[in-house]
Amino acid sequence: MESLDIKVNLSVSHAAGMVKDGIEQGSMSGEMIDSYSVRGEQELVVMVFEKYYMRNSSRASLTVTLDNISGDTHVHAVGSGGGQGAFFKFDWGASNDFTHEVERILKDYIKR
């Protein structure tokens, strides 16, 4: 399991829309399972995606949290799953690939 923490030069809503479209329509072809958002002076969006991998008959999930509580738009993404069985949770990198897809989608807007 690998996580991603970045700040971007986008509003929370715009970044969330890009992530949703990129995951659902891009090369990962994941499906949004659920989302939750709070909007006011500050915004918070939590999105959960899932992808089925035929090569090993497993599923990986991706949770993406976006907020501007500290001023900048912060994006946190973590992938999970991708393995089979109760004891062997080896995922062949599926959850990491899913996590880094968020970075690829937002790469032009990452604050350095």
Contacts in CASP RR format, 6 or more apart in sequence:
PFRMAT RR
TARGET T0000
AUTHOR 0000-0000-0000
METHOD contacts of the structure
MODEL  1
MESLDIKVNLSVSHAAGMVKDGIEQGSMSGEMIDSYSVRGEQELVVMVFE
KYYMRNSSRASLTVTLDNISGDTHVHAVGSGGGQGAFFKFDWGASNDFTH
EVERILKDYIKR
1 78 0 8 1.000
1 79 0 8 1.000
1 80 0 8 1.000
1 81 0 8 1.000
1 95 0 8 1.000
2 78 0 8 1.000
2 79 0 8 1.000
2 95 0 8 1.000
2 96 0 8 1.000
2 99 0 8 1.000
2 100 0 8 1.000
3 76 0 8 1.000
3 77 0 8 1.000
3 78 0 8 1.000
3 79 0 8 1.000
3 99 0 8 1.000
4 75 0 8 1.000
4 76 0 8 1.000
4 77 0 8 1.000
4 78 0 8 1.000
4 99 0 8 1.000
4 100 0 8 1.000
4 102 0 8 1.000
4 103 0 8 1.000
5 74 0 8 1.000
5 75 0 8 1.000
5 76 0 8 1.000
6 74 0 8 1.000
6 75 0 8 1.000
6 103 0 8 1.000
6 106 0 8 1.000
6 110 0 8 1.000
6 111 0 8 1.000
7 72 0 8 1.000
7 73 0 8 1.000
7 74 0 8 1.000
7 75 0 8 1.000
7 110 0 8 1.000
7 111 0 8 1.000
8 15 0 8 1.000
8 72 0 8 1.000
8 73 0 8 1.000
8 75 0 8 1.000
8 106 0 8 1.000
8 109 0 8 1.000
8 110 0 8 1.000
8 111 0 8 1.000
9 73 0 8 1.000
9 109 0 8 1.000
9 110 0 8 1.000
9 111 0 8 1.000
10 18 0 8 1.000
10 73 0 8 1.000
10 106 0 8 1.000
10 109 0 8 1.000
11 43 0 8 1.000
11 68 0 8 1.000
11 73 0 8 1.000
12 43 0 8 1.000
12 44 0 8 1.000
12 45 0 8 1.000
12 66 0 8 1.000
12 67 0 8 1.000
12 68 0 8 1.000
12 73 0 8 1.000
13 39 0 8 1.000
13 43 0 8 1.000
13 45 0 8 1.000
15 66 0 8 1.000
15 73 0 8 1.000
15 75 0 8 1.000
15 106 0 8 1.000
15 109 0 8 1.000
16 37 0 8 1.000
16 45 0 8 1.000
16 47 0 8 1.000
16 64 0 8 1.000
16 66 0 8 1.000
18 105 0 8 1.000
18 106 0 8 1.000
19 47 0 8 1.000
19 64 0 8 1.000
19 66 0 8 1.000
19 75 0 8 1.000
19 102 0 8 1.000
19 105 0 8 1.000
19 106 0 8 1.000
20 32 0 8 1.000
20 35 0 8 1.000
20 47 0 8 1.000
22 28 0 8 1.000
22 101 0 8 1.000
22 105 0 8 1.000
23 30 0 8 1.000
23 32 0 8 1.000
23 49 0 8 1.000
23 62 0 8 1.000
23 101 0 8 1.000
23 102 0 8 1.000
23 105 0 8 1.000
24 30 0 8 1.000
24 31 0 8 1.000
24 32 0 8 1.000
24 49 0 8 1.000
27 101 0 8 1.000
28 51 0 8 1.000
28 97 0 8 1.000
28 98 0 8 1.000
28 101 0 8 1.000
29 51 0 8 1.000
30 49 0 8 1.000
30 50 0 8 1.000
30 51 0 8 1.000
31 49 0 8 1.000
31 50 0 8 1.000
31 51 0 8 1.000
32 47 0 8 1.000
32 48 0 8 1.000
32 49 0 8 1.000
33 48 0 8 1.000
33 49 0 8 1.000
33 50 0 8 1.000
33 61 0 8 1.000
34 47 0 8 1.000
34 48 0 8 1.000
35 45 0 8 1.000
35 46 0 8 1.000
35 47 0 8 1.000
35 48 0 8 1.000
36 44 0 8 1.000
36 45 0 8 1.000
36 46 0 8 1.000
37 43 0 8 1.000
37 44 0 8 1.000
37 45 0 8 1.000
37 46 0 8 1.000
38 44 0 8 1.000
42 67 0 8 1.000
42 68 0 8 1.000
42 69 0 8 1.000
42 71 0 8 1.000
43 66 0 8 1.000
43 67 0 8 1.000
43 68 0 8 1.000
44 65 0 8 1.000
44 66 0 8 1.000
44 67 0 8 1.000
44 69 0 8 1.000
45 64 0 8 1.000
45 65 0 8 1.000
45 66 0 8 1.000
45 67 0 8 1.000
46 63 0 8 1.000
46 64 0 8 1.000
46 65 0 8 1.000
46 66 0 8 1.000
47 63 0 8 1.000
47 64 0 8 1.000
47 66 0 8 1.000
48 61 0 8 1.000
48 62 0 8 1.000
48 63 0 8 1.000
48 64 0 8 1.000
49 61 0 8 1.000
49 62 0 8 1.000
49 63 0 8 1.000
49 64 0 8 1.000
49 98 0 8 1.000
50 59 0 8 1.000
50 60 0 8 1.000
50 61 0 8 1.000
50 62 0 8 1.000
51 59 0 8 1.000
51 60 0 8 1.000
51 61 0 8 1.000
51 62 0 8 1.000
51 94 0 8 1.000
51 98 0 8 1.000
52 58 0 8 1.000
52 59 0 8 1.000
53 59 0 8 1.000
53 60 0 8 1.000
53 82 0 8 1.000
53 94 0 8 1.000
55 92 0 8 1.000
56 82 0 8 1.000
56 83 0 8 1.000
56 84 0 8 1.000
56 92 0 8 1.000
56 94 0 8 1.000
57 84 0 8 1.000
58 81 0 8 1.000
58 82 0 8 1.000
58 83 0 8 1.000
58 84 0 8 1.000
58 91 0 8 1.000
58 94 0 8 1.000
59 81 0 8 1.000
59 82 0 8 1.000
60 79 0 8 1.000
60 80 0 8 1.000
60 81 0 8 1.000
60 82 0 8 1.000
60 83 0 8 1.000
60 91 0 8 1.000
60 94 0 8 1.000
60 95 0 8 1.000
60 98 0 8 1.000
61 79 0 8 1.000
61 80 0 8 1.000
61 81 0 8 1.000
61 95 0 8 1.000
61 98 0 8 1.000
62 77 0 8 1.000
62 78 0 8 1.000
62 79 0 8 1.000
62 80 0 8 1.000
62 95 0 8 1.000
62 98 0 8 1.000
62 99 0 8 1.000
62 101 0 8 1.000
62 102 0 8 1.000
63 77 0 8 1.000
63 78 0 8 1.000
63 79 0 8 1.000
63 80 0 8 1.000
64 75 0 8 1.000
64 76 0 8 1.000
64 77 0 8 1.000
64 102 0 8 1.000
65 75 0 8 1.000
65 76 0 8 1.000
65 77 0 8 1.000
66 73 0 8 1.000
66 74 0 8 1.000
66 75 0 8 1.000
66 76 0 8 1.000
67 73 0 8 1.000
67 74 0 8 1.000
68 74 0 8 1.000
72 111 0 8 1.000
75 102 0 8 1.000
75 106 0 8 1.000
77 99 0 8 1.000
77 102 0 8 1.000
77 103 0 8 1.000
78 99 0 8 1.000
79 95 0 8 1.000
79 96 0 8 1.000
79 98 0 8 1.000
79 99 0 8 1.000
80 95 0 8 1.000
81 89 0 8 1.000
81 91 0 8 1.000
81 94 0 8 1.000
81 95 0 8 1.000
82 89 0 8 1.000
82 91 0 8 1.000
82 92 0 8 1.000
82 93 0 8 1.000
82 94 0 8 1.000
82 95 0 8 1.000
83 89 0 8 1.000
83 90 0 8 1.000
83 91 0 8 1.000
83 92 0 8 1.000
83 94 0 8 1.000
103 110 0 8 1.000
END
